[in-house]
Amino acid sequence: MADGEGLVSVDYEVHGKVQGVFFRKYTQGEAKRLGLVGWVQNTSHGTVQGQIQGPTARVRELQEWLKKIGSPQSRISRAEFNNEKKIQALEHKEFQILK
């Protein structure tokens, strides 16, 4: 990890057609590709939510991906990000899909 590039943690929720389209699997794959940790899960109200942690620039890349790309079959209407904070160390070991 580059010096001077801090770690951040951010929560997210993605709205649209994001369940039943392998959104969690693709999110996990993209997070792993970027070297990020955290989790993703479906919600009872048809959205996908989770948390991302890692170097700020990489987290920004995944945020853009969650807003604009998603899985091939998904249709994202909007992505919300909140509770962003700087962290000293990663709180997760990997990026998991939660049930």
JODA-V227724 format. One line per field, one symbol per residue. psi: psi as a letter, one per 20 degrees, with the letter a starting at -180 (. if undefined). burial: # if it has 16 or more other ideal C-beta (glycine too) atoms within 10 Angstrom, else .. Layout:
psi = ???
burial = ???
//
This chain:
psi = pqqiorqqppqqppqbnjqjkkggghgggggghikqrbrqqqrikjrpraqpqapghhghghggghhhfaqhiqophqppprkpqqqhqpiqhaoqoq.
burial = ......####.#####.##.####.###.##..#.#####.#....#########..##.###.##...##..#.#..#...............##...
//
